[in-house]
Amino acid sequence: MTHKFIWRKPQLPHSVNEHAQEIGLPVENWLPREISLTAEMPGKYCKLVAFNPEQHSTELFKAFSLDTDARNWTYLPYGPFDTETDFYNWCSKACISKDPQFYTVVSQFNERITGMASFLRIAPEVGSIEVGHIHFSPLMQGTRLATEAMFLMMRRVFDELGYRRYEWKCDALNSPSCEAAERLGFQFEGIFRQAVMYKQRNRDTAWFAIVDGDWPRLRAGFEIWLADDNFDTDGLQIRSLKECF
């Protein structure tokens, strides 16, 4: 089936130049942002630490192995890995660069390693950065740890480093990832058709983003959602994250 996308002029903040042309608003006093991202990100339920294959790959492999049918690897360009050695060899090559900068997610309750994520396509000169390689094991899927991990990464980007734009991209057919992006406050921006290939198949890429003007509202919502009084005695949320925004 062929999908037709029609461009319509968006209503965006702008000014007008001497030629009566609409142009973007000026960005005043801008300086390139920091690119050093390795510091730990501590939270109440989890913390993110810079990934170290020697220290983290064994426990991370065990956590990922709880996904017994390997469905969590479907939309990633790598994996699943049959053995711990295979996983370690991949980690030691793919997860030690500065871009992407990989992190492991560690539970604050029991110090168990539960997942991974990264910053990538880091452009400090324009203040744009992407979150990706998100792979949460069954130990953290659907938990407060998963939401807080994403919040901690956003807080690093906007509050600590002062970036302007935070991106989320995924296979447009990966409905859970698209729904997760919208739940977390990312706005859908469009689909790049036939953007890449992986695992011998096409990927149309869905783009989502948060910009710095969105962040104060979203930050307040995350703080409300993560608060103890938003969960009942069974640990179930009282208000959804979208309701908190």
ABEGO torsion letter per residue (X at the ends): XBBBBBBBBBBBBBBBBAAGBBBBBBBBGBBBBBABAABBBBBAABBBBBBBAAAAAAAAAAAAAABAAGAAAAABABOBBABAAAAAAAAAAAAABAOBBBBBBBBAAAGBBABBBBBBGBBAAAGBBBBBGBBBBAAABGBAAAAAAAAAAAAAAAAAAGBABBBBBBBAABAAAAAAAAAAGBBBAEBBBGABBBGGBBBBBBBBBBBAAAAAAAAAAAAAAABAAABBAAGBBABBAAAAX
